Amino acid sequence: MTDRLYSKYLWLITTIHDAGKISFEDIASRWNDAYINDLHQPLKLRTFHNHRNAILMQFGVVIECQRGSNLYYIENPDVLKKDSINQWLLDSFAVSNLLMDNRTISDRIMLEDVPSGRYYLEIIIKAIRENYQISIDYEDFFGNTIQGLTISPYFIRLFKRRWYVLAFVPREKEIRRFGLDRIKCIEIQESKFKYPKDFSPQEYFTDFYGVFHDTKPMTIRLKAYREKPHYLRSLPLHHSQREIESNNVYTIFEYKIAPTYDFIQEILYHANQLEVLSPESFRQQIKAIIQEMYGFYE
C-alpha cells in the first residue's frame, strides 16, 4: 500500500467519524479542500466505494449507508477504540491534518520530540511481524555495554517519549526491556523464535505503569489535593483507578498496581498535591525519598 493511498483511507475514516453521519456530496466537497489532495483530483463515487472496501479489509472499519437519507456512518466505532494501533493512527492523522493546515503559524506550535522513534523501529517491527530473532549491541546509561546479544522481540512500547522493545532473552530466560535510543547496532538473524500463544502484552502490563516489571502489584491508595482530583478524573494514572472518597479538601483514589520506579516517579511528579496513604510500607518508601531530596537543599 502506498503512503498516498494509506493517507486517503485515514482521511476518509477521520472525516466520517468526526461528522457522525455525512453524505457523499459533503465528503467529496471536503476532499476538494483536503491538503492530501495535492493533485486536486475530485473524489468519484466508484473510488469512494473502493476505498470503503479497502478500509474494511485493512482496518476492520465498516462504513455503512443509512437507508433513505443516503448518509454514511461508521457502523462499528468501537473497533477504533479497542484497537490501539487504529486509535493511534487516527489521532496522529487528525493532528497531522491540523498541523498541515496551519503551517503558516508553525513557529507558534510547540511539539515534543520522540528521538528514539527514528532509530531501528522499522527493523524491529519487521522482526516482530515475522518472528525473527535480532542481535543488538546495547549500552545502558551507566556505560555498561553488551555486544551481539540475541533477543526475541515480543512487542514494542512507547512511554514518556521513548520507544522500548520488550524481548525474551534466551541466554537469561527472561523478558527484558531495551530502549531503542540506546541500541548501538542491530541486525536481523536468520533464526526464528516461537511467539507464545498465551502471551499478551496488554496482560503483561495490566498491573503496571511505565516499562518496569520488577515488583509485585498491590492495592495502593493516594490522596489528591487542590485541583489534582479533577486532573486524575480526566486523565487517570492507571486503568484500575477507583474513587473511594471525596470532599471539598481532598479525594482518595485506589489502584491495583505495582509500585515500580516509573510509578514512584509519577507520584513525585505531582509534588505536594498527591499523598500516599497505604500501604504503610510504600508510604514509608516515598517518605524516605522525599527526606533524601530535602537533604539536598539543607
N, C-alpha and C positions, 0 to 999 in steps of 0.2 A: 504494500500500500504506500503510495507517495505521500509526502508531507502535506501537499496541497489538498489531496483528496481527504486525508485524515482530518485536516482543519475544517473542511466543509462539513464533515459529519458532526464534529464537535459544535460547530456554529449552529447547525440545524437543531441539534438536541437542546442546546442552550436557549435558542430563540423560542422554541415551542414550550420548553419547560418554564421559562420565565413568563411567557404570555398566558400560560394555563390552557387556553383554547384560542386558536388562531386560524384564519382562512389561508388558503394557498396564495390568494392575491396579496394579502398582507405580508406573508413570508417572502414572496417574490419582490415586493416593494422594499422590504428591509434588506434583502440581498443586494439590491442595486446600490445601497449606500454602505454596505459592509466593506471594511478595509481589506479583508482577504479576497474580495472580488476585484483584484487589481487589474484583471483583464477586461473588466466592465462587461461581462457577459451576462445576459438575462438568464434567470432560472426557469427552465422549461418544466412542464408538468411531468413529462416522462422521466427526466433526470431526477426530479424530486422523488418519484416513486422508486426509482433505482436506489437512491440514497436511503430511503426508508428500509428497503430490504437489506441493504448492506449494514445499516445501523443495527438491525435486529441480529444479524449474524455476528457482527464484531463486538457489540456491547450488550446484547440481550435486551435492548430497549425497544418496546413495542409502541409505534406511532400509529394511532387509530384515527379514523374519521367518524365524527358524530353524525349519525343519520339525520337528515332533514336540514341541519344547519350547515353541513359541509365544513365544519370546524375540526381542525386536527389537534390532538392532545396526546400526552404520554399516558398510556394505559397502566403501566406498572412503574410509577415513580420511585417505589421503594427499592428497586434494583439499583438506583443511583446512590442511595444511602447505604445499602448493605455492602456494595462493592467499593472498597476503599480506593481502588485504582480509578474506577469510573468517577467517583466523587472528587478525587484529586485532580483528574484531568479536566473535569468540567469547571471546577473552581479556578484552576490555573488558567484555563482558556478564557473564562469570563474576565479575569483580571487582565490577561494579555490584551483582550479586546479593548478594555477600558484604557489601558496604558497607550496602546497604539493609536487610539482616537484622540489622545491628549499629549502627543509628543511635543507639542509647542510649549508645554509647561514642564518638560522633563526635569528642569533644574529645580523644580519645586515639589518633586515627588521623591521621597527618600525610601529606599528599599534595603532589606537585609540581604547580605551576600551569603551564599552557601558554597564556599570554595571547594569543599571535598566532593561535591556533586560532579565536578568536572573530571575527576580522576578515577579511571578504571571502572566506572559504573557500568558502561556498556559491556565490557568484558565479563564482569561478574554476573550481570543479568543473563548473558548468553550461557554462562556455565550453569547457572541455576536452572534455566529453562531446559537444558539438555542433560543435566545431571553429570557434568564433567567436574572432576577434581581440578583444583588450581594450586599452583605453587607461588608463594609470596616471600619477598624479603620485607621484613617489618621492623620498625623502630618505634619504641614507645616514648613517652615524654621524659623518661628518666635516662634515655640514651641507651637502653638495652636493645640489642639487635638480634633478630632471628633471620637466618638465611635459608632459603629453599624449603620453607615449611609447607608441607602438603596438607590442604584442608578440603573439606567437602562443604561447599556453600549451601546452607539451608534456606536462608532468606535475608533480606536487607531491611534496614530500619532507618528512618530519618528522625533525628532528635536533636533539638537545640542547635539547628543549623549545621549539623554534621551527619554524614551518611555512615552507617555501620553495616558490615556484613557479619551475620551470625552463622558460624560454621562449626561442623563437627571436626575435631582434630583427632585423626586415627591414632597417632602415637600417644596421645594423652587420654583418649577415650572419653572426651567430654566436649560440650559445646562452649565455644569461646567467641568473644566479640572482637572485631578488628575495625578501627577507624580507617576509612578509605584515604583520608588525608595523611595517614602515617605509613601507608604502604609505599615502599620504595621501588618495588619491581613486582610484576605479576605475569604469570604465564599459564595458559590453559593446558592441562595434561591430556594425554590420550586415554588415560584410565577414567572410568566412570564410577559413581557411587550410587547406592540404592537409597533413595529418599524414603524414610519410614512412613508407611501408610497411615499410621495412627498419630503422626506428629502434626501439630497445629501451631504456627507462630502466634496466633491470637490467644490460644490457651496457654502457651508457654509464658506469655507476659500478662495474663489476665489479672494476677495479683501483684503486679509490679509496675513501677513508674520509672521511665527512662530506659537505660540499656543495661543496667546492672541486674544480675540474677544470682546473688551470692548470700542471701539471707532468707529466713522463713517468713511468710505472711503472718500478720497478727491483726487484731482489732485495735485501731488507733482512733482516739477522739481528739479533735482540735477545737479550740475556742477562738472564734473570729471576732475582732473588734472593728469599730468605726464603719467605714464603707466596705470592708473586706467581705462581709456576708453577701452583699449584692454582687461583688466580683465573683465569688465562688459559686453562687447560684447561676450566674450567666456563663461561667467557664469553670466547670468542676475540675478539681485536681485529678480525679480518678472516677472511673465509671461506677465504682462501688459507693460513691459519696451518698450519705443519707443525712438529712437534717433532723437532729434529735431534740433540740430545744432552742427557742428564740425569744428575745425580748428587745427592748429599746437600747440595751447596752451591748449585748453580745449574742452570738449564735453558736451552738455547738454542732459540729459535723462529725460523723463517724465513717470510718473507712475500713475495709478489709484489704490490707496492703502490706507489702514487705518494706521495712524501714531501710531501704538501700541508700547508698551515697547520694544518688540523684534526688530521692525524696527528701532527704535531710537538707540538701542544698535548696530545694524548693521552699521548704518551711522557713529557712533562714532568710530567703529572698524577701519574704513578706514582713520581716523585721518585727516591730512591736505590735503588729496587727494580727498576729497569729501565735497562739499558745498551745503547747502540747499538754493535754490533761492526763491521758493514760495511753498505754500502761506506764506505771511508775518508772520502770527500767528505761524506757525510751525517753521519758521526760527528763530523767537524770542525765542521759546521754546528750540531749540537746543543751541542758543546763551547763554541762562541762565544756561544751564547745563555746558557748556564749561567754563563760568565765575566762576561757583561754583568749578569746577575742578581746575581752575587756582588758586583759593584761597587756595587750599591745599598746593600749592608749594611756596606761598609767604613767 
